[in-house]
Amino acid sequence: MTERCAGLIELKAFNRPVEGGINGEWSLVLPDGSRKKIHLPNPHEQVVQRKFALSDEVRKPVAVFHERMTHIAKFRLAALRLAV
């Protein structure tokens, strides 16, 4: 995040290759080539929702936006410290 740009990186932690489309179910590709349905929200839809959430935040007045981003950064930093 800078004054001119906001970026969104969405990482997923699957232990196998994943197949799916914009809509519908997603599946893990198992070593034997078979598919196992993922019983989670559609990963593509998750990214789209987060993109719109970030866009909504950026459109807020600057003071509100900076206050919220500072709070989120402090929370994430505290979570990282607990994980170490």
PDB file of N, CA, C and O in Angstrom:
ATOM      1  N   MET A   1       0.841  -1.159   0.000  1.00  0.00           N
ATOM      2  CA  MET A   1       0.000   0.000   0.000  1.00  0.00           C
ATOM      3  C   MET A   1       0.891   1.227   0.000  1.00  0.00           C
ATOM      4  O   MET A   1       1.778   1.383   0.839  1.00  0.00           O
ATOM      5  N   THR A   2       0.630   2.086  -0.958  1.00  0.00           N
ATOM      6  CA  THR A   2       1.304   3.370  -1.006  1.00  0.00           C
ATOM      7  C   THR A   2       0.238   4.450  -1.187  1.00  0.00           C
ATOM      8  O   THR A   2      -0.953   4.150  -1.271  1.00  0.00           O
ATOM      9  N   GLU A   3       0.674   5.699  -1.248  1.00  0.00           N
ATOM     10  CA  GLU A   3      -0.280   6.778  -1.468  1.00  0.00           C
ATOM     11  C   GLU A   3      -0.901   6.707  -2.864  1.00  0.00           C
ATOM     12  O   GLU A   3      -1.979   7.254  -3.091  1.00  0.00           O
ATOM     13  N   ARG A   4      -0.231   6.041  -3.789  1.00  0.00           N
ATOM     14  CA  ARG A   4      -0.719   6.001  -5.173  1.00  0.00           C
ATOM     15  C   ARG A   4      -1.246   4.642  -5.600  1.00  0.00           C
ATOM     16  O   ARG A   4      -1.869   4.531  -6.655  1.00  0.00           O
ATOM     17  N   CYS A   5      -1.011   3.607  -4.806  1.00  0.00           N
ATOM     18  CA  CYS A   5      -1.338   2.264  -5.262  1.00  0.00           C
ATOM     19  C   CYS A   5      -1.667   1.341  -4.091  1.00  0.00           C
ATOM     20  O   CYS A   5      -1.058   1.422  -3.025  1.00  0.00           O
ATOM     21  N   ALA A   6      -2.639   0.469  -4.316  1.00  0.00           N
ATOM     22  CA  ALA A   6      -2.956  -0.585  -3.354  1.00  0.00           C
ATOM     23  C   ALA A   6      -2.856  -1.909  -4.086  1.00  0.00           C
ATOM     24  O   ALA A   6      -3.342  -2.036  -5.210  1.00  0.00           O
ATOM     25  N   GLY A   7      -2.238  -2.883  -3.468  1.00  0.00           N
ATOM     26  CA  GLY A   7      -2.111  -4.200  -4.082  1.00  0.00           C
ATOM     27  C   GLY A   7      -2.769  -5.250  -3.214  1.00  0.00           C
ATOM     28  O   GLY A   7      -2.843  -5.112  -1.993  1.00  0.00           O
ATOM     29  N   LEU A   8      -3.240  -6.290  -3.851  1.00  0.00           N
ATOM     30  CA  LEU A   8      -3.897  -7.386  -3.136  1.00  0.00           C
ATOM     31  C   LEU A   8      -3.249  -8.684  -3.588  1.00  0.00           C
ATOM     32  O   LEU A   8      -3.234  -8.996  -4.779  1.00  0.00           O
ATOM     33  N   ILE A   9      -2.723  -9.429  -2.650  1.00  0.00           N
ATOM     34  CA  ILE A   9      -2.147 -10.737  -2.942  1.00  0.00           C
ATOM     35  C   ILE A   9      -2.943 -11.758  -2.149  1.00  0.00           C
ATOM     36  O   ILE A   9      -3.053 -11.657  -0.927  1.00  0.00           O
ATOM     37  N   GLU A  10      -3.491 -12.730  -2.838  1.00  0.00           N
ATOM     38  CA  GLU A  10      -4.293 -13.775  -2.208  1.00  0.00           C
ATOM     39  C   GLU A  10      -3.534 -15.084  -2.352  1.00  0.00           C
ATOM     40  O   GLU A  10      -3.302 -15.549  -3.468  1.00  0.00           O
ATOM     41  N   LEU A  11      -3.150 -15.676  -1.243  1.00  0.00           N
ATOM     42  CA  LEU A  11      -2.422 -16.936  -1.258  1.00  0.00           C
ATOM     43  C   LEU A  11      -3.321 -18.053  -0.746  1.00  0.00           C
ATOM     44  O   LEU A  11      -4.088 -17.865   0.198  1.00  0.00           O
ATOM     45  N   LYS A  12      -3.220 -19.187  -1.365  1.00  0.00           N
ATOM     46  CA  LYS A  12      -3.965 -20.368  -0.942  1.00  0.00           C
ATOM     47  C   LYS A  12      -2.956 -21.444  -0.572  1.00  0.00           C
ATOM     48  O   LYS A  12      -1.875 -21.516  -1.157  1.00  0.00           O
ATOM     49  N   ALA A  13      -3.303 -22.268   0.386  1.00  0.00           N
ATOM     50  CA  ALA A  13      -2.380 -23.299   0.869  1.00  0.00           C
ATOM     51  C   ALA A  13      -2.953 -24.693   0.616  1.00  0.00           C
ATOM     52  O   ALA A  13      -3.295 -25.411   1.555  1.00  0.00           O
ATOM     53  N   PHE A  14      -3.052 -25.063  -0.645  1.00  0.00           N
ATOM     54  CA  PHE A  14      -3.490 -26.408  -0.991  1.00  0.00           C
ATOM     55  C   PHE A  14      -2.266 -27.291  -1.146  1.00  0.00           C
ATOM     56  O   PHE A  14      -1.217 -26.832  -1.597  1.00  0.00           O
ATOM     57  N   ASN A  15      -2.397 -28.565  -0.769  1.00  0.00           N
ATOM     58  CA  ASN A  15      -1.252 -29.474  -0.852  1.00  0.00           C
ATOM     59  C   ASN A  15      -1.256 -30.308  -2.135  1.00  0.00           C
ATOM     60  O   ASN A  15      -0.440 -31.217  -2.288  1.00  0.00           O
ATOM     61  N   ARG A  16      -2.159 -30.003  -3.042  1.00  0.00           N
ATOM     62  CA  ARG A  16      -2.272 -30.686  -4.323  1.00  0.00           C
ATOM     63  C   ARG A  16      -2.663 -29.660  -5.393  1.00  0.00           C
ATOM     64  O   ARG A  16      -3.151 -28.579  -5.062  1.00  0.00           O
ATOM     65  N   PRO A  17      -2.454 -29.989  -6.664  1.00  0.00           N
ATOM     66  CA  PRO A  17      -2.967 -29.101  -7.721  1.00  0.00           C
ATOM     67  C   PRO A  17      -4.480 -28.934  -7.579  1.00  0.00           C
ATOM     68  O   PRO A  17      -5.174 -29.838  -7.113  1.00  0.00           O
ATOM     69  N   VAL A  18      -4.975 -27.778  -7.982  1.00  0.00           N
ATOM     70  CA  VAL A  18      -6.394 -27.450  -7.844  1.00  0.00           C
ATOM     71  C   VAL A  18      -6.956 -27.114  -9.214  1.00  0.00           C
ATOM     72  O   VAL A  18      -6.300 -26.460 -10.025  1.00  0.00           O
ATOM     73  N   GLU A  19      -8.182 -27.571  -9.463  1.00  0.00           N
ATOM     74  CA  GLU A  19      -8.875 -27.244 -10.703  1.00  0.00           C
ATOM     75  C   GLU A  19     -10.218 -26.633 -10.377  1.00  0.00           C
ATOM     76  O   GLU A  19     -10.886 -27.038  -9.426  1.00  0.00           O
ATOM     77  N   GLY A  20     -10.605 -25.658 -11.170  1.00  0.00           N
ATOM     78  CA  GLY A  20     -11.910 -25.043 -10.989  1.00  0.00           C
ATOM     79  C   GLY A  20     -12.034 -23.855 -11.913  1.00  0.00           C
ATOM     80  O   GLY A  20     -11.066 -23.431 -12.545  1.00  0.00           O
ATOM     81  N   GLY A  21     -13.225 -23.333 -11.980  1.00  0.00           N
ATOM     82  CA  GLY A  21     -13.464 -22.192 -12.835  1.00  0.00           C
ATOM     83  C   GLY A  21     -13.949 -21.006 -12.037  1.00  0.00           C
ATOM     84  O   GLY A  21     -13.929 -21.009 -10.806  1.00  0.00           O
ATOM     85  N   ILE A  22     -14.384 -19.995 -12.756  1.00  0.00           N
ATOM     86  CA  ILE A  22     -14.872 -18.791 -12.097  1.00  0.00           C
ATOM     87  C   ILE A  22     -16.087 -19.109 -11.240  1.00  0.00           C
ATOM     88  O   ILE A  22     -16.213 -18.612 -10.120  1.00  0.00           O
ATOM     89  N   ASN A  23     -16.970 -19.929 -11.763  1.00  0.00           N
ATOM     90  CA  ASN A  23     -18.155 -20.347 -11.011  1.00  0.00           C
ATOM     91  C   ASN A  23     -18.087 -21.845 -10.772  1.00  0.00           C
ATOM     92  O   ASN A  23     -17.421 -22.575 -11.506  1.00  0.00           O
ATOM     93  N   GLY A  24     -18.776 -22.287  -9.748  1.00  0.00           N
ATOM     94  CA  GLY A  24     -18.886 -23.731  -9.525  1.00  0.00           C
ATOM     95  C   GLY A  24     -17.874 -24.277  -8.552  1.00  0.00           C
ATOM     96  O   GLY A  24     -17.169 -23.547  -7.856  1.00  0.00           O
ATOM     97  N   GLU A  25     -17.833 -25.594  -8.535  1.00  0.00           N
ATOM     98  CA  GLU A  25     -16.999 -26.313  -7.572  1.00  0.00           C
ATOM     99  C   GLU A  25     -15.538 -26.329  -7.996  1.00  0.00           C
ATOM    100  O   GLU A  25     -15.208 -26.219  -9.177  1.00  0.00           O
ATOM    101  N   TRP A  26     -14.679 -26.469  -7.003  1.00  0.00           N
ATOM    102  CA  TRP A  26     -13.252 -26.644  -7.235  1.00  0.00           C
ATOM    103  C   TRP A  26     -12.864 -27.997  -6.660  1.00  0.00           C
ATOM    104  O   TRP A  26     -13.506 -28.499  -5.738  1.00  0.00           O
ATOM    105  N   SER A  27     -11.807 -28.581  -7.214  1.00  0.00           N
ATOM    106  CA  SER A  27     -11.382 -29.912  -6.782  1.00  0.00           C
ATOM    107  C   SER A  27      -9.870 -29.985  -6.674  1.00  0.00           C
ATOM    108  O   SER A  27      -9.142 -29.302  -7.394  1.00  0.00           O
ATOM    109  N   LEU A  28      -9.411 -30.833  -5.752  1.00  0.00           N
ATOM    110  CA  LEU A  28      -7.998 -31.185  -5.681  1.00  0.00           C
ATOM    111  C   LEU A  28      -7.757 -32.292  -6.689  1.00  0.00           C
ATOM    112  O   LEU A  28      -8.601 -33.173  -6.853  1.00  0.00           O
ATOM    113  N   VAL A  29      -6.613 -32.260  -7.369  1.00  0.00           N
ATOM    114  CA  VAL A  29      -6.235 -33.339  -8.274  1.00  0.00           C
ATOM    115  C   VAL A  29      -5.324 -34.275  -7.480  1.00  0.00           C
ATOM    116  O   VAL A  29      -4.219 -33.894  -7.092  1.00  0.00           O
ATOM    117  N   LEU A  30      -5.787 -35.483  -7.244  1.00  0.00           N
ATOM    118  CA  LEU A  30      -5.046 -36.457  -6.450  1.00  0.00           C
ATOM    119  C   LEU A  30      -3.975 -37.147  -7.303  1.00  0.00           C
ATOM    120  O   LEU A  30      -4.050 -37.115  -8.531  1.00  0.00           O
ATOM    121  N   PRO A  31      -2.974 -37.774  -6.657  1.00  0.00           N
ATOM    122  CA  PRO A  31      -1.874 -38.402  -7.410  1.00  0.00           C
ATOM    123  C   PRO A  31      -2.331 -39.414  -8.465  1.00  0.00           C
ATOM    124  O   PRO A  31      -1.673 -39.572  -9.493  1.00  0.00           O
ATOM    125  N   ASP A  32      -3.450 -40.097  -8.219  1.00  0.00           N
ATOM    126  CA  ASP A  32      -3.932 -41.083  -9.195  1.00  0.00           C
ATOM    127  C   ASP A  32      -4.747 -40.436 -10.323  1.00  0.00           C
ATOM    128  O   ASP A  32      -5.274 -41.135 -11.189  1.00  0.00           O
ATOM    129  N   GLY A  33      -4.848 -39.099 -10.310  1.00  0.00           N
ATOM    130  CA  GLY A  33      -5.583 -38.386 -11.348  1.00  0.00           C
ATOM    131  C   GLY A  33      -7.047 -38.144 -11.031  1.00  0.00           C
ATOM    132  O   GLY A  33      -7.727 -37.409 -11.747  1.00  0.00           O
ATOM    133  N   SER A  34      -7.537 -38.758  -9.963  1.00  0.00           N
ATOM    134  CA  SER A  34      -8.935 -38.542  -9.591  1.00  0.00           C
ATOM    135  C   SER A  34      -9.088 -37.155  -8.964  1.00  0.00           C
ATOM    136  O   SER A  34      -8.096 -36.505  -8.635  1.00  0.00           O
ATOM    137  N   ARG A  35     -10.307 -36.716  -8.804  1.00  0.00           N
ATOM    138  CA  ARG A  35     -10.608 -35.395  -8.251  1.00  0.00           C
ATOM    139  C   ARG A  35     -11.334 -35.539  -6.919  1.00  0.00           C
ATOM    140  O   ARG A  35     -12.155 -36.439  -6.740  1.00  0.00           O
ATOM    141  N   LYS A  36     -11.019 -34.640  -5.986  1.00  0.00           N
ATOM    142  CA  LYS A  36     -11.702 -34.599  -4.693  1.00  0.00           C
ATOM    143  C   LYS A  36     -12.254 -33.198  -4.507  1.00  0.00           C
ATOM    144  O   LYS A  36     -11.499 -32.226  -4.486  1.00  0.00           O
ATOM    145  N   LYS A  37     -13.573 -33.092  -4.371  1.00  0.00           N
ATOM    146  CA  LYS A  37     -14.227 -31.797  -4.238  1.00  0.00           C
ATOM    147  C   LYS A  37     -13.712 -31.068  -2.993  1.00  0.00           C
ATOM    148  O   LYS A  37     -13.546 -31.663  -1.928  1.00  0.00           O
ATOM    149  N   ILE A  38     -13.467 -29.782  -3.156  1.00  0.00           N
ATOM    150  CA  ILE A  38     -13.059 -28.930  -2.036  1.00  0.00           C
ATOM    151  C   ILE A  38     -14.337 -28.389  -1.389  1.00  0.00           C
ATOM    152  O   ILE A  38     -15.139 -27.730  -2.050  1.00  0.00           O
ATOM    153  N   HIS A  39     -14.519 -28.665  -0.118  1.00  0.00           N
ATOM    154  CA  HIS A  39     -15.722 -28.223   0.588  1.00  0.00           C
ATOM    155  C   HIS A  39     -15.462 -26.882   1.274  1.00  0.00           C
ATOM    156  O   HIS A  39     -15.628 -26.733   2.484  1.00  0.00           O
ATOM    157  N   LEU A  40     -15.052 -25.921   0.463  1.00  0.00           N
ATOM    158  CA  LEU A  40     -14.775 -24.563   0.918  1.00  0.00           C
ATOM    159  C   LEU A  40     -15.395 -23.601  -0.078  1.00  0.00           C
ATOM    160  O   LEU A  40     -15.767 -24.010  -1.177  1.00  0.00           O
ATOM    161  N   PRO A  41     -15.513 -22.334   0.283  1.00  0.00           N
ATOM    162  CA  PRO A  41     -16.002 -21.368  -0.706  1.00  0.00           C
ATOM    163  C   PRO A  41     -15.101 -21.363  -1.944  1.00  0.00           C
ATOM    164  O   PRO A  41     -13.908 -21.655  -1.862  1.00  0.00           O
ATOM    165  N   ASN A  42     -15.686 -21.031  -3.071  1.00  0.00           N
ATOM    166  CA  ASN A  42     -14.962 -20.953  -4.331  1.00  0.00           C
ATOM    167  C   ASN A  42     -13.785 -19.989  -4.183  1.00  0.00           C
ATOM    168  O   ASN A  42     -13.998 -18.813  -3.888  1.00  0.00           O
ATOM    169  N   PRO A  43     -12.536 -20.460  -4.383  1.00  0.00           N
ATOM    170  CA  PRO A  43     -11.365 -19.576  -4.211  1.00  0.00           C
ATOM    171  C   PRO A  43     -11.400 -18.338  -5.100  1.00  0.00           C
ATOM    172  O   PRO A  43     -10.985 -17.263  -4.669  1.00  0.00           O
ATOM    173  N   HIS A  44     -11.882 -18.468  -6.320  1.00  0.00           N
ATOM    174  CA  HIS A  44     -11.972 -17.298  -7.201  1.00  0.00           C
ATOM    175  C   HIS A  44     -12.928 -16.272  -6.619  1.00  0.00           C
ATOM    176  O   HIS A  44     -12.631 -15.077  -6.617  1.00  0.00           O
ATOM    177  N   GLU A  45     -14.069 -16.725  -6.127  1.00  0.00           N
ATOM    178  CA  GLU A  45     -15.059 -15.813  -5.549  1.00  0.00           C
ATOM    179  C   GLU A  45     -14.492 -15.125  -4.299  1.00  0.00           C
ATOM    180  O   GLU A  45     -14.782 -13.953  -4.061  1.00  0.00           O
ATOM    181  N   GLN A  46     -13.691 -15.838  -3.500  1.00  0.00           N
ATOM    182  CA  GLN A  46     -13.056 -15.229  -2.332  1.00  0.00           C
ATOM    183  C   GLN A  46     -12.179 -14.052  -2.742  1.00  0.00           C
ATOM    184  O   GLN A  46     -12.219 -12.994  -2.113  1.00  0.00           O
ATOM    185  N   VAL A  47     -11.389 -14.235  -3.792  1.00  0.00           N
ATOM    186  CA  VAL A  47     -10.496 -13.172  -4.268  1.00  0.00           C
ATOM    187  C   VAL A  47     -11.306 -11.968  -4.734  1.00  0.00           C
ATOM    188  O   VAL A  47     -10.967 -10.826  -4.422  1.00  0.00           O
ATOM    189  N   VAL A  48     -12.372 -12.226  -5.479  1.00  0.00           N
ATOM    190  CA  VAL A  48     -13.205 -11.137  -5.985  1.00  0.00           C
ATOM    191  C   VAL A  48     -13.813 -10.355  -4.810  1.00  0.00           C
ATOM    192  O   VAL A  48     -13.826  -9.124  -4.825  1.00  0.00           O
ATOM    193  N   GLN A  49     -14.311 -11.065  -3.803  1.00  0.00           N
ATOM    194  CA  GLN A  49     -14.899 -10.393  -2.641  1.00  0.00           C
ATOM    195  C   GLN A  49     -13.869  -9.539  -1.916  1.00  0.00           C
ATOM    196  O   GLN A  49     -14.171  -8.420  -1.501  1.00  0.00           O
ATOM    197  N   ARG A  50     -12.659 -10.056  -1.761  1.00  0.00           N
ATOM    198  CA  ARG A  50     -11.611  -9.288  -1.080  1.00  0.00           C
ATOM    199  C   ARG A  50     -11.182  -8.074  -1.900  1.00  0.00           C
ATOM    200  O   ARG A  50     -10.863  -7.022  -1.346  1.00  0.00           O
ATOM    201  N   LYS A  51     -11.178  -8.230  -3.223  1.00  0.00           N
ATOM    202  CA  LYS A  51     -10.846  -7.097  -4.098  1.00  0.00           C
ATOM    203  C   LYS A  51     -11.853  -5.966  -3.894  1.00  0.00           C
ATOM    204  O   LYS A  51     -11.466  -4.804  -3.769  1.00  0.00           O
ATOM    205  N   PHE A  52     -13.132  -6.301  -3.860  1.00  0.00           N
ATOM    206  CA  PHE A  52     -14.156  -5.277  -3.663  1.00  0.00           C
ATOM    207  C   PHE A  52     -14.079  -4.682  -2.258  1.00  0.00           C
ATOM    208  O   PHE A  52     -14.320  -3.488  -2.082  1.00  0.00           O
ATOM    209  N   ALA A  53     -13.746  -5.500  -1.257  1.00  0.00           N
ATOM    210  CA  ALA A  53     -13.605  -4.985   0.104  1.00  0.00           C
ATOM    211  C   ALA A  53     -12.468  -3.966   0.177  1.00  0.00           C
ATOM    212  O   ALA A  53     -12.606  -2.919   0.810  1.00  0.00           O
ATOM    213  N   LEU A  54     -11.340  -4.279  -0.476  1.00  0.00           N
ATOM    214  CA  LEU A  54     -10.220  -3.336  -0.503  1.00  0.00           C
ATOM    215  C   LEU A  54     -10.614  -2.065  -1.249  1.00  0.00           C
ATOM    216  O   LEU A  54     -10.293  -0.961  -0.810  1.00  0.00           O
ATOM    217  N   SER A  55     -11.302  -2.216  -2.364  1.00  0.00           N
ATOM    218  CA  SER A  55     -11.758  -1.069  -3.137  1.00  0.00           C
ATOM    219  C   SER A  55     -12.678  -0.174  -2.300  1.00  0.00           C
ATOM    220  O   SER A  55     -12.572   1.052  -2.348  1.00  0.00           O
ATOM    221  N   ASP A  56     -13.573  -0.790  -1.540  1.00  0.00           N
ATOM    222  CA  ASP A  56     -14.472  -0.027  -0.666  1.00  0.00           C
ATOM    223  C   ASP A  56     -13.681   0.756   0.383  1.00  0.00           C
ATOM    224  O   ASP A  56     -13.990   1.914   0.664  1.00  0.00           O
ATOM    225  N   GLU A  57     -12.658   0.115   0.961  1.00  0.00           N
ATOM    226  CA  GLU A  57     -11.847   0.777   1.986  1.00  0.00           C
ATOM    227  C   GLU A  57     -11.111   1.973   1.397  1.00  0.00           C
ATOM    228  O   GLU A  57     -11.042   3.033   2.021  1.00  0.00           O
ATOM    229  N   VAL A  58     -10.565   1.806   0.206  1.00  0.00           N
ATOM    230  CA  VAL A  58      -9.789   2.878  -0.422  1.00  0.00           C
ATOM    231  C   VAL A  58     -10.673   4.094  -0.719  1.00  0.00           C
ATOM    232  O   VAL A  58     -10.189   5.225  -0.712  1.00  0.00           O
ATOM    233  N   ARG A  59     -11.936   3.873  -0.974  1.00  0.00           N
ATOM    234  CA  ARG A  59     -12.847   4.974  -1.299  1.00  0.00           C
ATOM    235  C   ARG A  59     -13.311   5.761  -0.072  1.00  0.00           C
ATOM    236  O   ARG A  59     -13.917   6.823  -0.213  1.00  0.00           O
ATOM    237  N   LYS A  60     -13.032   5.253   1.123  1.00  0.00           N
ATOM    238  CA  LYS A  60     -13.414   5.972   2.345  1.00  0.00           C
ATOM    239  C   LYS A  60     -12.567   7.226   2.486  1.00  0.00           C
ATOM    240  O   LYS A  60     -11.493   7.325   1.893  1.00  0.00           O
ATOM    241  N   PRO A  61     -13.050   8.191   3.277  1.00  0.00           N
ATOM    242  CA  PRO A  61     -12.226   9.383   3.529  1.00  0.00           C
ATOM    243  C   PRO A  61     -10.837   8.981   4.027  1.00  0.00           C
ATOM    244  O   PRO A  61     -10.689   7.988   4.739  1.00  0.00           O
ATOM    245  N   VAL A  62      -9.850   9.739   3.657  1.00  0.00           N
ATOM    246  CA  VAL A  62      -8.456   9.399   3.947  1.00  0.00           C
ATOM    247  C   VAL A  62      -8.216   9.111   5.426  1.00  0.00           C
ATOM    248  O   VAL A  62      -7.544   8.130   5.747  1.00  0.00           O
ATOM    249  N   ALA A  63      -8.739   9.927   6.331  1.00  0.00           N
ATOM    250  CA  ALA A  63      -8.496   9.724   7.763  1.00  0.00           C
ATOM    251  C   ALA A  63      -9.061   8.386   8.225  1.00  0.00           C
ATOM    252  O   ALA A  63      -8.401   7.674   8.981  1.00  0.00           O
ATOM    253  N   VAL A  64     -10.254   8.031   7.792  1.00  0.00           N
ATOM    254  CA  VAL A  64     -10.871   6.755   8.180  1.00  0.00           C
ATOM    255  C   VAL A  64     -10.069   5.595   7.599  1.00  0.00           C
ATOM    256  O   VAL A  64      -9.821   4.601   8.281  1.00  0.00           O
ATOM    257  N   PHE A  65      -9.670   5.726   6.345  1.00  0.00           N
ATOM    258  CA  PHE A  65      -8.901   4.678   5.685  1.00  0.00           C
ATOM    259  C   PHE A  65      -7.581   4.431   6.412  1.00  0.00           C
ATOM    260  O   PHE A  65      -7.246   3.285   6.713  1.00  0.00           O
ATOM    261  N   HIS A  66      -6.829   5.493   6.697  1.00  0.00           N
ATOM    262  CA  HIS A  66      -5.533   5.331   7.364  1.00  0.00           C
ATOM    263  C   HIS A  66      -5.694   4.747   8.767  1.00  0.00           C
ATOM    264  O   HIS A  66      -4.889   3.920   9.193  1.00  0.00           O
ATOM    265  N   GLU A  67      -6.725   5.175   9.478  1.00  0.00           N
ATOM    266  CA  GLU A  67      -6.968   4.633  10.820  1.00  0.00           C
ATOM    267  C   GLU A  67      -7.222   3.130  10.748  1.00  0.00           C
ATOM    268  O   GLU A  67      -6.672   2.362  11.538  1.00  0.00           O
ATOM    269  N   ARG A  68      -8.051   2.719   9.803  1.00  0.00           N
ATOM    270  CA  ARG A  68      -8.377   1.292   9.665  1.00  0.00           C
ATOM    271  C   ARG A  68      -7.148   0.489   9.237  1.00  0.00           C
ATOM    272  O   ARG A  68      -6.902  -0.587   9.784  1.00  0.00           O
ATOM    273  N   MET A  69      -6.384   0.979   8.287  1.00  0.00           N
ATOM    274  CA  MET A  69      -5.203   0.254   7.817  1.00  0.00           C
ATOM    275  C   MET A  69      -4.161   0.148   8.931  1.00  0.00           C
ATOM    276  O   MET A  69      -3.494  -0.880   9.051  1.00  0.00           O
ATOM    277  N   THR A  70      -4.013   1.185   9.737  1.00  0.00           N
ATOM    278  CA  THR A  70      -3.081   1.143  10.861  1.00  0.00           C
ATOM    279  C   THR A  70      -3.506   0.079  11.854  1.00  0.00           C
ATOM    280  O   THR A  70      -2.671  -0.670  12.361  1.00  0.00           O
ATOM    281  N   HIS A  71      -4.799   0.008  12.137  1.00  0.00           N
ATOM    282  CA  HIS A  71      -5.333  -1.001  13.059  1.00  0.00           C
ATOM    283  C   HIS A  71      -5.068  -2.414  12.517  1.00  0.00           C
ATOM    284  O   HIS A  71      -4.638  -3.296  13.261  1.00  0.00           O
ATOM    285  N   ILE A  72      -5.324  -2.622  11.229  1.00  0.00           N
ATOM    286  CA  ILE A  72      -5.108  -3.935  10.620  1.00  0.00           C
ATOM    287  C   ILE A  72      -3.633  -4.305  10.658  1.00  0.00           C
ATOM    288  O   ILE A  72      -3.292  -5.445  10.972  1.00  0.00           O
ATOM    289  N   ALA A  73      -2.764  -3.370  10.346  1.00  0.00           N
ATOM    290  CA  ALA A  73      -1.316  -3.634  10.359  1.00  0.00           C
ATOM    291  C   ALA A  73      -0.852  -4.013  11.765  1.00  0.00           C
ATOM    292  O   ALA A  73      -0.065  -4.947  11.920  1.00  0.00           O
ATOM    293  N   LYS A  74      -1.323  -3.310  12.783  1.00  0.00           N
ATOM    294  CA  LYS A  74      -0.937  -3.627  14.161  1.00  0.00           C
ATOM    295  C   LYS A  74      -1.436  -5.006  14.563  1.00  0.00           C
ATOM    296  O   LYS A  74      -0.721  -5.759  15.224  1.00  0.00           O
ATOM    297  N   PHE A  75      -2.665  -5.342  14.166  1.00  0.00           N
ATOM    298  CA  PHE A  75      -3.237  -6.649  14.477  1.00  0.00           C
ATOM    299  C   PHE A  75      -2.424  -7.762  13.815  1.00  0.00           C
ATOM    300  O   PHE A  75      -2.114  -8.767  14.455  1.00  0.00           O
ATOM    301  N   ARG A  76      -2.076  -7.586  12.530  1.00  0.00           N
ATOM    302  CA  ARG A  76      -1.310  -8.609  11.811  1.00  0.00           C
ATOM    303  C   ARG A  76       0.092  -8.760  12.388  1.00  0.00           C
ATOM    304  O   ARG A  76       0.607  -9.873  12.493  1.00  0.00           O
ATOM    305  N   LEU A  77       0.708  -7.640  12.762  1.00  0.00           N
ATOM    306  CA  LEU A  77       2.039  -7.699  13.359  1.00  0.00           C
ATOM    307  C   LEU A  77       1.986  -8.460  14.681  1.00  0.00           C
ATOM    308  O   LEU A  77       2.860  -9.280  14.962  1.00  0.00           O
ATOM    309  N   ALA A  78       0.969  -8.192  15.488  1.00  0.00           N
ATOM    310  CA  ALA A  78       0.818  -8.901  16.766  1.00  0.00           C
ATOM    311  C   ALA A  78       0.609 -10.389  16.525  1.00  0.00           C
ATOM    312  O   ALA A  78       1.155 -11.213  17.258  1.00  0.00           O
ATOM    313  N   ALA A  79      -0.172 -10.746  15.507  1.00  0.00           N
ATOM    314  CA  ALA A  79      -0.415 -12.141  15.184  1.00  0.00           C
ATOM    315  C   ALA A  79       0.889 -12.820  14.731  1.00  0.00           C
ATOM    316  O   ALA A  79       1.143 -13.970  15.089  1.00  0.00           O
ATOM    317  N   LEU A  80       1.704 -12.119  13.954  1.00  0.00           N
ATOM    318  CA  LEU A  80       2.969 -12.671  13.512  1.00  0.00           C
ATOM    319  C   LEU A  80       3.909 -12.903  14.693  1.00  0.00           C
ATOM    320  O   LEU A  80       4.615 -13.911  14.738  1.00  0.00           O
ATOM    321  N   ARG A  81       3.921 -11.985  15.637  1.00  0.00           N
ATOM    322  CA  ARG A  81       4.780 -12.137  16.817  1.00  0.00           C
ATOM    323  C   ARG A  81       4.358 -13.353  17.628  1.00  0.00           C
ATOM    324  O   ARG A  81       5.207 -14.068  18.160  1.00  0.00           O
ATOM    325  N   LEU A  82       3.047 -13.596  17.729  1.00  0.00           N
ATOM    326  CA  LEU A  82       2.559 -14.766  18.463  1.00  0.00           C
ATOM    327  C   LEU A  82       2.931 -16.068  17.758  1.00  0.00           C
ATOM    328  O   LEU A  82       3.148 -17.089  18.411  1.00  0.00           O
ATOM    329  N   ALA A  83       3.005 -16.035  16.437  1.00  0.00           N
ATOM    330  CA  ALA A  83       3.299 -17.235  15.656  1.00  0.00           C
ATOM    331  C   ALA A  83       4.765 -17.630  15.739  1.00  0.00           C
ATOM    332  O   ALA A  83       5.110 -18.788  15.504  1.00  0.00           O
ATOM    333  N   VAL A  84       5.623 -16.688  16.067  1.00  0.00           N
ATOM    334  CA  VAL A  84       7.074 -16.965  16.078  1.00  0.00           C
ATOM    335  C   VAL A  84       7.515 -17.593  17.363  1.00  0.00           C
ATOM    336  O   VAL A  84       8.698 -17.887  17.532  1.00  0.00           O
TER     337      VAL A  84
END
